[in-house]
C-alpha cells in the first residue's frame, strides 16, 4: 500500500506505484483543479506541493505531478490547489484577482500552488524570490507583468515572518488553511506506520526523479515493477571528505543549489543552477539520473565532467569506481552492468587558484534543453594555465571532454592567440549535427563563443 496525506485527507491506495500523481489526483480522487497540460514538465499547469520531514523539519517543494510516480510521495504530504482553498479567496488567490493576473484560468492553479510553495519555503520575502518560484509556470494569455505584480503582493504578505517557522506563520496568519499546522505531527505518525520501502523483487525499472523516463514512457511505467530510488536515504546527501565533495546519486539539483559546501566553493553556483530547467523540475531531478540518462547535452553531466568527477557503482556484492569521462562509450551506451546502481559522485573541490564556469545557450533562456553547453575548470598561476578541463555538450554523440584542446592549453599564457588556437583545435574534436536546436555551423560557432566566455570569466575572477 502507498500511504500519504492528500491535502487534509489520509490516503492509502493499492493502485500501481508507477502511476503518475497527476492521474491519481484527477481520475481517482476527482480533484480536477490541477490541470493536464504538456505531460512533459514544461508548462506548470500540473504543479503540486509535496511536504516531507527532514531533520525534524517540515519542508515543502513544488513539483510537476505529470512526471512524479505515486511511489515517490509515499509517506509525504501532497497539496493540490483544492487544499489551498479557504472560505472566500485565500490571500494568494486574492492577489492574483487584484492584479488581473488571470484570463482563461487554465494555468492559474499552477501559479497559485507555486506561490504557496514560496510562502512555505522559508526564503527571504523578496519579489525576486516570489517571481523565481513561478519560473516553471507558463501562461499563454494573461501577460506576465500582472502575475509579477501578484507575486510582489505575496512577497509582502511574508515580510512579517521574520524567524517564525513558515508553516506556522502561514496557518496562524490565515494565508493558508489552519490545518497545515497539524501536518508535521501527522507525518511523524505516518512514518511509524509505513511498512518499509517500495522495492519489488521483480523490479525491471529503477526510477529516481522520473523527469526523463516519464516523458518517454508515461503509459508503460504505470504497470512496470519499479525500484524507487528517490527516497533512498543511502543515496542522498552532499558531504565533504577532506578536499572531495561526495554527492549521493539521488541528491536533487535543488539539493546542490542549497548545499553550503557547493555554495562556498562555487561562488556563481546560483547563476549556473538557474540555467538548469525550472524550480519544480530541479526539486525532483537527480544528479544520478542526469548522468545515467546519458544525454549528450545533460547540464549536470557537462558540469561534472569539467570537475573530473568519479562515479561509485554498487551491486549486491561489490563496489566499483569509474571516472565519469570513461562512462560514455557511444550514444546512450554506458560502461555499466545491468545490476549496477550509481550510488555516489565525487570530485575535488576547487582550490584558491582554481576557476570554474558553466555556460549554456538554448532557444529559451530558462526551462529549455541546451543547443550547446560547456563547463571549464582551470588553474591559473603566474598568468599561465597550469591545468584545465573544458567539457562540451550538444557537439558529439556523447558528453564531450575536449581532451586535445585541454592538452594544448596546459602551460599556455592566457591571451587572445592562445584562445583562438584552442577554439581551432576544439573544432577538430567535435562532430555536431544539424537538428531542431540549431545547424552544425551554429553549434560550432556557439562552442567557440562559450570557450571565449569561460576565459572572460576567468580573467574577471583573477582580477578580483
Backbone torsions as a table, in degrees:
resi	resn	phi	psi	omega
1	UNK	NA	138.1	171.7
2	UNK	-95.6	127.1	-178.2
3	UNK	-123.4	133.8	175.0
4	UNK	-161.2	174.7	176.6
5	UNK	-104.5	126.2	177.2
6	UNK	-110.1	109.7	-171.5
7	UNK	56.4	-109.6	-179.4
8	UNK	-111.1	14.6	-174.6
9	UNK	-117.3	141.0	174.9
10	UNK	-78.8	133.2	-178.0
11	UNK	-118.7	134.7	169.9
12	UNK	-137.5	120.6	-175.7
13	UNK	-137.6	145.0	175.3
14	UNK	-103.9	12.1	175.7
15	UNK	-63.3	158.7	-176.5
16	UNK	-56.0	128.8	180.0
17	UNK	-66.1	-14.2	176.6
18	UNK	-82.6	-7.8	175.3
19	UNK	-63.6	140.8	179.3
20	UNK	-76.1	149.0	-177.6
21	UNK	-57.7	-38.7	-179.7
22	UNK	-58.1	-46.0	-178.8
23	UNK	-66.2	-39.5	179.8
24	UNK	-62.0	-45.9	-176.0
25	UNK	-67.9	-43.6	-175.9
26	UNK	-77.0	-45.6	-168.1
27	UNK	-99.8	-14.4	178.2
28	UNK	-114.8	-27.4	175.0
29	UNK	-104.4	-8.3	175.3
30	UNK	58.7	35.3	173.4
31	UNK	-100.2	97.1	-168.8
32	UNK	-100.0	8.8	175.9
33	UNK	-66.4	-32.0	174.3
34	UNK	-76.4	127.8	-170.2
35	UNK	-100.0	153.3	171.8
36	UNK	-92.4	117.3	-180.0
37	UNK	-114.8	-101.9	-173.0
38	UNK	-84.9	-21.9	-173.8
39	UNK	58.3	25.4	178.3
40	UNK	-133.0	6.2	178.5
41	UNK	80.4	13.7	-174.9
42	UNK	-96.6	-31.9	-166.4
43	UNK	-97.8	-25.6	178.4
44	UNK	83.6	0.6	-179.6
45	UNK	-65.6	-22.1	-177.3
46	UNK	-99.8	15.3	-173.7
47	UNK	-61.0	132.8	171.4
48	UNK	-129.7	169.8	172.9
49	UNK	-108.9	144.6	173.0
50	UNK	-128.2	125.4	178.1
51	UNK	-107.4	140.8	177.4
52	UNK	-146.6	158.5	178.3
53	UNK	-85.1	130.2	175.4
54	UNK	-139.8	115.7	-176.4
55	UNK	54.0	44.1	177.9
56	UNK	63.8	19.3	176.9
57	UNK	-116.9	136.1	178.5
58	UNK	-86.6	116.4	-175.0
59	UNK	-119.1	131.9	179.0
60	UNK	-111.0	143.0	176.1
61	UNK	-136.3	144.4	171.3
62	UNK	-80.9	152.2	177.0
63	UNK	-153.2	163.0	175.6
64	UNK	-90.4	111.0	-174.6
65	UNK	-72.2	-14.9	178.3
66	UNK	-71.7	-16.4	-178.4
67	UNK	-116.5	5.7	-174.4
68	UNK	-105.9	115.6	177.7
69	UNK	-72.6	151.3	178.1
70	UNK	-53.6	-36.5	-178.4
71	UNK	-59.0	-23.6	-178.8
72	UNK	-84.1	-6.7	176.8
73	UNK	-110.5	11.0	176.3
74	UNK	-56.0	123.2	177.4
75	UNK	80.1	14.2	-175.2
76	UNK	-119.4	-178.2	177.8
77	UNK	-112.3	119.8	179.8
78	UNK	-105.4	131.7	-178.5
79	UNK	-121.8	123.8	174.1
80	UNK	-106.1	177.0	179.5
81	UNK	-58.3	-34.1	179.3
82	UNK	-63.7	-31.6	-179.8
83	UNK	-72.3	-11.9	179.3
84	UNK	-94.9	-7.5	-175.8
85	UNK	-70.5	143.1	176.1
86	UNK	-131.5	-175.7	175.6
87	UNK	-70.6	114.3	-170.0
88	UNK	78.6	-171.8	179.0
89	UNK	-75.7	140.6	171.3
90	UNK	-76.5	166.5	-174.3
91	UNK	-60.1	-28.4	177.8
92	UNK	-70.8	-46.5	177.3
93	UNK	-62.2	-38.8	179.9
94	UNK	-62.9	-38.8	178.8
95	UNK	-63.9	-41.2	177.4
96	UNK	-63.0	-39.5	178.7
97	UNK	-67.4	-47.6	-176.2
98	UNK	-60.0	-35.6	-175.9
99	UNK	-95.5	11.0	-179.0
100	UNK	52.5	46.1	-172.5
101	UNK	-93.3	18.6	177.7
102	UNK	-146.6	142.8	174.4
103	UNK	-121.1	-84.2	-178.4
104	UNK	-70.7	-26.7	174.2
105	UNK	88.9	-4.9	-175.7
106	UNK	-62.9	-39.0	-177.7
107	UNK	-88.9	-11.4	-167.4
108	UNK	-62.1	-40.1	-178.8
109	UNK	-60.5	-38.2	178.7
110	UNK	-65.0	-40.7	177.5
111	UNK	-63.2	-44.2	-178.8
112	UNK	-63.4	-42.7	179.4
113	UNK	-64.1	-43.4	179.3
114	UNK	-62.8	-39.8	177.8
115	UNK	-68.9	-32.8	173.3
116	UNK	-64.7	-37.1	175.5
117	UNK	-61.5	-38.6	174.6
118	UNK	-60.6	-44.0	-179.8
119	UNK	-62.9	-30.4	-178.3
120	UNK	-92.5	-1.3	-169.9
121	UNK	-83.3	-23.9	-174.6
122	UNK	83.6	3.2	178.4
123	UNK	-70.5	160.3	176.2
124	UNK	-59.1	141.2	-173.5
125	UNK	-83.3	67.5	178.2
126	UNK	-110.0	151.0	175.6
127	UNK	-57.5	-34.9	-179.1
128	UNK	-62.9	-42.3	179.4
129	UNK	-69.0	-36.9	178.2
130	UNK	-65.2	-41.4	178.6
131	UNK	-67.0	-39.3	179.1
132	UNK	-62.0	-28.9	-179.6
133	UNK	-65.8	-21.7	-179.5
134	UNK	-106.1	22.6	-178.2
135	UNK	-71.8	-9.3	175.7
136	UNK	-101.4	7.5	-178.3
137	UNK	-109.5	129.5	179.3
138	UNK	-110.6	135.8	173.9
139	UNK	-118.4	131.8	-173.9
140	UNK	-100.7	-6.6	-175.6
141	UNK	-137.8	-23.0	-171.4
142	UNK	-79.2	-43.8	-169.7
143	UNK	101.1	135.0	-167.4
144	UNK	-80.4	-19.2	-177.1
145	UNK	-63.4	-39.9	178.4
146	UNK	-67.6	-35.0	177.3
147	UNK	-68.2	-39.3	177.2
148	UNK	-62.5	-39.6	177.9
149	UNK	-64.4	-39.7	177.1
150	UNK	-63.1	-40.9	177.5
151	UNK	-62.3	-36.6	176.2
152	UNK	-63.1	-39.3	175.9
153	UNK	-61.7	-41.5	-179.9
154	UNK	-64.6	-38.6	177.3
155	UNK	-60.8	-40.1	178.4
156	UNK	-62.7	-36.1	178.3
157	UNK	-58.1	-32.9	-172.9
158	UNK	-93.0	-3.2	-174.5
159	UNK	-67.4	-22.8	179.9
160	UNK	-84.5	0.5	-175.0
161	UNK	-66.0	-38.1	-177.0
162	UNK	53.4	-118.6	-177.2
163	UNK	-99.6	6.2	-178.7
164	UNK	-66.5	148.1	176.0
165	UNK	-62.8	131.6	-174.8
166	UNK	-54.9	-44.2	-177.2
167	UNK	-63.6	-42.8	179.2
168	UNK	-65.0	-41.1	-177.7
169	UNK	-63.1	-47.6	-175.5
170	UNK	-70.1	-30.0	178.1
171	UNK	-78.8	-40.7	179.9
172	UNK	-66.3	-30.6	-176.5
173	UNK	-101.1	13.7	173.4
174	UNK	57.5	33.8	172.4
175	UNK	-82.6	-37.2	173.6
176	UNK	-129.5	164.1	-176.4
177	UNK	-55.2	146.3	-174.3
178	UNK	-68.8	-17.6	179.5
179	UNK	-68.6	-13.0	174.3
180	UNK	-56.9	-30.7	-177.1
181	UNK	-63.4	-23.6	-178.0
182	UNK	-96.7	-1.3	-175.0
183	UNK	-66.9	-37.7	-177.6
184	UNK	-58.4	-46.7	179.4
185	UNK	-65.8	-38.6	179.6
186	UNK	-64.9	-36.7	177.8
187	UNK	-69.3	-34.8	174.3
188	UNK	-60.4	-45.1	179.8
189	UNK	-66.3	-39.7	-179.8
190	UNK	-64.4	-38.3	179.8
191	UNK	-58.8	-36.6	180.0
192	UNK	-72.0	-21.6	-178.6
193	UNK	-86.4	-21.3	-171.4
194	UNK	-65.6	141.6	-175.5
195	UNK	-104.2	70.1	176.7
196	UNK	73.2	-169.1	-178.5
197	UNK	-95.4	163.7	-177.7
198	UNK	-91.6	75.4	-178.1
199	UNK	-121.2	85.1	178.9
200	UNK	-65.0	143.9	-178.0
201	UNK	-68.6	-21.2	-178.7
202	UNK	-99.7	21.2	-176.9
203	UNK	-58.8	127.7	177.7
204	UNK	-104.8	-16.1	179.1
205	UNK	-125.6	139.9	172.7
206	UNK	-107.6	126.8	-175.6
207	UNK	-125.8	132.3	174.1
208	UNK	-106.5	-100.8	179.2
209	UNK	-76.0	-28.6	177.7
210	UNK	80.9	7.7	-171.8
211	UNK	-71.5	-17.6	176.9
212	UNK	-108.0	-45.5	-174.8
213	UNK	-64.0	-33.8	-179.1
214	UNK	-78.9	-16.9	170.8
215	UNK	-72.0	-41.4	-173.5
216	UNK	-84.5	-34.8	-171.2
217	UNK	-132.3	45.8	-175.7
218	UNK	-52.7	-52.0	-175.4
219	UNK	-74.8	-36.2	-179.4
220	UNK	-65.1	-38.7	-173.8
221	UNK	-66.6	-25.2	-176.8
222	UNK	-55.4	-43.0	-175.7
223	UNK	-103.9	6.3	-177.6
224	UNK	-85.0	132.1	173.1
225	UNK	-63.8	125.5	-171.8
226	UNK	-123.0	138.4	166.2
227	UNK	-97.9	116.5	-176.0
228	UNK	-88.4	123.4	-176.9
229	UNK	-103.5	-16.2	-170.2
230	UNK	-59.3	-37.2	-175.9
231	UNK	-101.2	9.5	-178.9
232	UNK	-73.0	111.1	-175.9
233	UNK	-62.0	-25.9	179.0
234	UNK	-70.4	-15.8	-179.0
235	UNK	-106.9	8.6	-177.4
236	UNK	-102.0	175.7	170.7
237	UNK	93.0	150.7	173.9
238	UNK	-131.4	119.1	-174.8
239	UNK	-135.1	168.6	178.0
240	UNK	-119.7	128.2	175.3
241	UNK	-123.5	108.3	-172.7
242	UNK	62.9	-123.8	179.3
243	UNK	-104.4	18.5	179.8
244	UNK	-113.0	142.5	174.5
245	UNK	-96.4	130.6	-179.9
246	UNK	-113.1	121.0	-177.7
247	UNK	-117.3	123.3	174.8
248	UNK	-64.5	143.9	-175.2
249	UNK	-62.2	-26.9	-179.7
250	UNK	-93.8	7.5	172.6
251	UNK	-64.6	139.5	-178.3
252	UNK	-89.9	168.9	176.1
253	UNK	-62.7	-36.9	176.1
254	UNK	-63.5	-37.9	175.8
255	UNK	-58.9	-41.7	176.5
256	UNK	-60.5	-47.1	-177.1
257	UNK	-59.9	-36.9	-175.6
258	UNK	-92.4	-6.1	-176.0
259	UNK	-69.3	123.1	175.8
260	UNK	-59.8	-32.6	179.3
261	UNK	-65.1	-47.8	179.8
262	UNK	-65.8	-41.3	-179.8
263	UNK	-62.8	-38.5	-178.6
264	UNK	-66.1	-40.1	-172.2
265	UNK	-96.5	-11.1	178.3
266	UNK	-127.5	87.4	-174.3
267	UNK	-57.2	-29.2	-178.6
268	UNK	-102.0	24.3	-176.8
269	UNK	-55.8	-43.8	-177.9
270	UNK	-59.3	-41.5	178.7
271	UNK	-64.9	-40.4	-178.8
272	UNK	-66.9	-47.0	-174.5
273	UNK	-68.2	-31.5	179.2
274	UNK	-65.6	-15.8	176.0
275	UNK	-81.4	-9.2	-178.1
276	UNK	-95.7	100.0	172.9
277	UNK	54.6	-133.3	-175.3
278	UNK	-137.6	170.5	-177.4
279	UNK	-55.7	-49.3	-178.6
280	UNK	-63.4	-33.2	177.8
281	UNK	-75.1	-43.2	178.1
282	UNK	-59.3	-28.4	-179.9
283	UNK	-70.0	-20.1	-177.6
284	UNK	-123.2	-20.5	179.6
285	UNK	-71.3	133.8	-174.8
286	UNK	-107.6	157.1	178.6
287	UNK	-61.7	-48.5	-179.1
288	UNK	-61.8	-39.7	178.9
289	UNK	-62.5	-40.1	179.5
290	UNK	-63.5	-37.8	-178.9
291	UNK	-74.2	-46.8	-175.4
292	UNK	-73.4	-25.5	175.6
293	UNK	-59.4	-27.7	173.4
294	UNK	63.5	27.4	175.8
295	UNK	-66.6	137.0	177.9
296	UNK	-63.8	-12.5	-178.9
297	UNK	-125.6	25.2	177.5
298	UNK	-62.1	122.7	-174.0
299	UNK	-61.4	-48.7	-178.1
300	UNK	-68.8	-31.5	177.0
301	UNK	-61.1	-46.7	179.3
302	UNK	-64.8	-40.2	177.7
303	UNK	-57.4	-50.2	-173.9
304	UNK	-78.9	-26.2	174.9
305	UNK	-60.7	-42.3	-179.5
306	UNK	-66.8	-23.1	178.3
307	UNK	-90.4	5.2	179.9
308	UNK	53.7	49.7	-175.7
309	UNK	-67.8	152.8	175.7
310	UNK	-114.9	137.5	-180.0
311	UNK	-101.9	147.2	173.9
312	UNK	-116.9	115.4	176.0
313	UNK	-103.0	143.9	177.5
314	UNK	-134.4	152.9	164.2
315	UNK	-133.4	-165.0	-175.4
316	UNK	-70.1	-14.0	-171.8
317	UNK	-116.6	-32.2	-173.5
318	UNK	-151.4	172.8	-179.3
319	UNK	-125.0	143.8	-177.5
320	UNK	-137.5	137.0	175.4
321	UNK	-104.2	143.9	-178.2
322	UNK	-147.7	128.0	173.3
323	UNK	-60.2	136.8	179.6
324	UNK	-56.0	-35.4	-178.0
325	UNK	-63.8	-15.9	179.1
326	UNK	-101.1	0.7	-174.4
327	UNK	-71.4	-39.3	-169.3
328	UNK	-94.8	117.3	-176.6
329	UNK	-102.6	-8.8	-179.1
330	UNK	169.6	179.4	-177.3
331	UNK	-58.3	115.7	179.6
332	UNK	60.9	21.9	177.4
333	UNK	-112.4	126.5	-173.1
334	UNK	-119.3	149.9	169.3
335	UNK	-82.4	75.7	-175.9
336	UNK	-153.3	134.1	178.2
337	UNK	-81.6	155.8	-175.7
338	UNK	-60.2	-30.3	-177.4
339	UNK	-94.0	3.4	-178.5
340	UNK	-89.7	140.8	178.4
341	UNK	-118.7	132.7	174.6
342	UNK	-71.6	120.0	-176.1
343	UNK	-100.8	-37.4	-174.5
344	UNK	-158.6	161.4	175.9
345	UNK	-129.4	138.2	178.4
346	UNK	-137.4	155.9	177.1
347	UNK	-158.9	159.6	177.8
348	UNK	-75.6	129.5	-180.0
349	UNK	-70.4	142.3	-179.7
350	UNK	-59.0	134.8	176.7
351	UNK	-91.6	-166.4	-173.0
352	UNK	-61.7	-43.2	-176.3
353	UNK	-96.2	7.4	-178.3
354	UNK	-94.2	131.7	-178.5
355	UNK	-116.3	139.2	-179.8
356	UNK	-129.1	141.2	176.9
357	UNK	-149.3	145.5	177.4
358	UNK	-128.8	133.8	179.6
359	UNK	-130.4	148.7	-179.8
360	UNK	-150.0	135.0	174.1
361	UNK	-122.5	128.4	178.5
362	UNK	-143.0	167.8	-177.0
363	UNK	-64.1	-37.7	169.0
364	UNK	-105.0	147.6	179.6
365	UNK	-64.5	-40.6	-178.0
366	UNK	-122.2	161.5	175.2
367	UNK	53.6	50.5	179.3
368	UNK	-149.5	158.9	175.0
369	UNK	-83.4	141.9	-175.3
370	UNK	-67.4	144.2	162.4
371	UNK	-75.4	-49.7	172.2
372	UNK	-145.1	137.4	171.8
373	UNK	-131.2	158.6	-175.9
374	UNK	-157.6	148.8	175.2
375	UNK	-131.8	153.9	-179.2
376	UNK	-140.2	130.8	174.0
377	UNK	-127.2	119.3	-176.0
378	UNK	-142.9	155.2	176.3
379	UNK	-114.5	122.7	-179.7
380	UNK	-112.1	126.1	176.4
381	UNK	-135.5	128.4	-180.0
382	UNK	52.9	42.4	176.6
383	UNK	61.9	21.9	174.2
384	UNK	-123.6	152.1	-179.9
385	UNK	-84.7	108.4	179.5
386	UNK	-82.0	-37.8	179.0
387	UNK	-151.4	148.0	-178.9
388	UNK	-159.0	145.4	171.8
389	UNK	-138.5	118.3	175.0
390	UNK	-113.5	129.1	177.0
391	UNK	-115.2	160.2	-178.1
392	UNK	-150.5	141.4	177.1
393	UNK	-120.2	154.1	179.7
394	UNK	83.5	9.1	-175.7
395	UNK	-124.9	6.8	-178.1
396	UNK	-160.8	169.1	178.8
397	UNK	-67.1	-17.2	-179.8
398	UNK	-131.1	161.6	170.9
399	UNK	-57.2	131.3	-165.5
400	UNK	-112.8	128.1	166.7
401	UNK	-96.5	122.0	-173.9
402	UNK	-80.8	78.2	-169.7
403	UNK	-66.3	-42.6	-179.8
404	UNK	-67.6	-40.8	177.3
405	UNK	-62.0	-45.6	-179.8
406	UNK	-63.2	-40.9	179.5
407	UNK	-62.8	-40.6	178.2
408	UNK	-63.0	-42.2	-172.3
409	UNK	-70.1	-27.0	-177.9
410	UNK	-61.3	126.0	179.7
411	UNK	88.0	-4.8	-177.9
412	UNK	-87.1	151.6	172.4
413	UNK	-73.9	155.3	178.9
414	UNK	-89.7	99.6	177.2
415	UNK	-150.7	174.9	-175.8
416	UNK	-61.5	-38.1	-178.9
417	UNK	-62.8	-46.3	179.1
418	UNK	-60.1	-46.2	-176.8
419	UNK	-63.9	-43.2	-179.9
420	UNK	-65.9	-37.9	176.4
421	UNK	-65.5	-38.6	178.7
422	UNK	-64.0	-40.3	179.2
423	UNK	-64.3	-39.3	177.9
424	UNK	-61.8	-43.3	178.7
425	UNK	-65.8	-41.8	179.8
426	UNK	-59.0	-37.2	-179.8
427	UNK	-62.6	-29.6	179.3
428	UNK	-78.3	-15.6	-177.3
429	UNK	-92.4	-16.0	-171.2
430	UNK	-106.8	157.5	178.9
431	UNK	-138.0	62.7	-178.5
432	UNK	-67.3	156.1	176.3
433	UNK	-120.7	155.5	175.1
434	UNK	-80.5	129.8	177.9
435	UNK	-152.8	-163.4	-175.9
436	UNK	-63.2	-19.8	-176.7
437	UNK	-96.4	2.7	176.5
438	UNK	143.6	161.0	178.0
439	UNK	-78.3	166.3	175.9
440	UNK	-57.9	-45.6	-178.5
441	UNK	-61.6	-41.5	179.6
442	UNK	-62.0	-43.3	-179.0
443	UNK	-67.5	-36.2	175.7
444	UNK	-63.6	-43.1	177.8
445	UNK	-61.6	-44.1	-179.1
446	UNK	-58.9	-45.7	-178.2
447	UNK	-60.6	-41.9	177.2
448	UNK	-59.7	-42.3	179.5
449	UNK	-66.7	-36.9	-179.9
450	UNK	-69.9	-35.4	175.4
451	UNK	-63.3	-41.2	175.3
452	UNK	-61.3	-41.5	-179.9
453	UNK	-61.5	-38.8	177.5
454	UNK	-57.8	-47.8	-176.1
455	UNK	-73.1	-28.2	172.9
456	UNK	-63.3	-42.6	179.4
457	UNK	-67.6	-39.0	176.9
458	UNK	-60.2	-43.6	-179.5
459	UNK	-63.2	-41.6	177.6
460	UNK	-63.0	-44.4	-179.9
461	UNK	-65.3	-36.3	-180.0
462	UNK	-65.9	-36.3	178.3
463	UNK	-65.0	-41.7	-178.0
464	UNK	-75.7	NA	NA
